[in-house]
Amino acid sequence: MILPHVMDRRRFLSLAPIAGLLAWPAAAHAAAAEKKKSGGGSYVPVQTLLGTTMRGAGRRGVMSVDCGLDVPDEALRTRAEQSVPRLRAAYLQIVQGYASGLAPGALPNADYIVQSLQRQTDAILGRRGARVLLGGIIVN
């Protein structure tokens, strides 16, 4: 004889994995929001940009550029967050083009890179107000 309360516990336990899956997207979203706040409330992160360079003796190297945006205006920040895929695509074209023309052993020109990224940012967002911040440029 199976008691009704035992059967209810079994049904409840069989639904536990489904409840865990339903909570997973909310936890991932909270983690992403927490990660974004590491740069401050007006910071919009951009994933690392990579470009292929030539090193001595015909070997290939990689130039990586870490950057983000400082957008104090809330309306423009919302637009920038929505435009991150377009911004990243434009940034990648700039970084990859610059890296491919970099002479072996030459140091990258950070001023040129940030000015080029800033021009693209202003063009894509439609106005000024978002400032490109470079975290670092590494050539391996």
Buried (B, 14 or more C-beta within 10 A) or exposed (E): EEEEEEEEEEEEEEEEEEEEEEEEEEEEEEEEEEEBEEBEEBBBBBEBBBBEBBBEEEEEBEBBBBBBBBBEBEEBBEBBBEBBEEBBEBBBBBBBEBBEEBEEEEEBEEEEBBEBBBEBBBEBBEEEBBBBBBEEBEBE
